[in-house]
Amino acid sequence: MEMFSMEVWALVMFALLVVTLLLGYPVAFTLGAISLLFGGIFLDLSFFNLLPMRIWGIMTNFTLLAVPLFVFMGVILEKSGLAEDLLETMGLLFGTLRGGLGISIIIVGAMLAATTGVVGATVVTMGIIALPALLKNGYSPELATGTIATAGTLGQIIPPSIVLILLADMIGVPVGQLFIGAVIPGALLIGLYLSYIIFKAWIDPDSAPALADETHTWDIHFIRRIIKSLVPVLLLIIAVLGSIFFGIATPTESGAYGATGAIILALLHKRLTLKNLQESLQQTTRLTSMVFLILIGATAFGLVFRGMGGDQLIHDIFIQLPGGKWGFILISLILIFLLGFFLDFLEICFIVVPILAPIAEHFQINMLWFAILIAVNLQTSFITPPFGFSLFYLKAVAPPDMRIGIIYRGIIPFVFLQLLGLTLLVLFPQITLWLPNLLDTWAH
């Protein structure tokens, strides 16, 4: 009876954590404070002797070193004006098609995702540059905002995504394998977005008009501009992802290549000033410190939660769910989707995933596939009203008269497309597993 009551108190601890996070308390300190409170009451403070070794394991984890490297790469590219050049060139390239500007934003979003993996920076950059252009050319505000917010979140699923690096560490799947597994699901989502924009432009031409034909002429200057904008990005994508896929470098080493490549591109664009470099280093330090502080707090929380038997109680509940393996997958995805309305992806990644991963292993679920399902689900949470972070990033840089309701209405079709993509990945695991299996076969 005493053990049962302690397990119930573990669930109370989890519920208290969710409530305090919803009230807006800082995540890392909330995790630490609740862990100390419940651990001190139910387990004794000597139990925390285990914590320093756990923290040391995090700090010396070679895989997690990729996080600051990829963040730095993304921030440098943002400062170098590469995103701006790409957007303007793609806009000219596709602008003469109906819905062409929307198509160009999705393509640029995908390319930036494959070089940065930093969602906030991509949404803000594209919001500042592309939103005025879309509105000026007669796009409906809903379609314009929905397209930008969605394109900006592709950094969640397309490698080298920070989410994938953290998920790989939480679930115990090699990062390189997870990157390879995310390629086709990422391409599937891009295809769904593009199909919707083309369909929308076809049935409602006024919502996504074509630009006038005279916006550019196919002369040597225009071709040179396309090459100048596209080739550096493509080379960086090949350097970063190609080195991982073909086993030339670990994800952490490829992060170093990417960071070096970003500095070289900034130099070539004549945008690498001391001020830009300083700002990039400061932003990288802030973002990385936030990630690791939350990770340390989540480690303390997980330690106490397991010590109180909470993980075993949740394990027993999930094991008894109807539907077995498929019941567990369905409930897990619904839980993460609902939590995504209120919690940041970092909080879900560090708190919820370590509880679900052992249960998935019990059901003998392919962990690579399960990790991709979680990543796509977390991406959905970024654009789901009312608390989707991308929607707030976009609202911050949108014109003052752009109400949040317009952004919410614009994103709804893309949320349904996202859920359609997630459903296809659940029903057809080979979409995720085909490419990793193929590369494994070649390697052997």
Secondary structure, DSSP 8 states (H G I E B T S, - for coil): -HHHHHHHHHHHHHHHHHHHHHTT--HHHHHHHHHHHHHHHHT-GGGGGGHHHHHHHHHT-TGGGHHHHHHHHHHHHHHTTHHHHHHHHHHHHHTTSTTHHHHHHHHHHHHHHTTT--HHHHHHHHHHHHHHHHHHTT--HHHHHHHHHHHHGGGGTSSS-HHHHHHHHHHT--HHHHHHHHHHHHHHHHHHHHHHHHHHHHH-GGGS----GGG---SHHHHHHHHHHHHHHHHHHIIIIIHHHTTSS-HHHHHHHHHHHHHHHHHHTT---HHHHHHHHHHHHHHHHHHHHHHHHHHHHHHHHHHTTHHHHHHHHHHTSTTHHHHHHHHHHHHHHHHTTTS-HHHIIIIIHHHHHHHHHHTT--HHHHHHHHHHHHHHHHH-TTT-HHHHHHHHHS-TT--HHHHHHHHHHHHHHHHHHHHHHHH-THHHHHHHHHHHHHH-
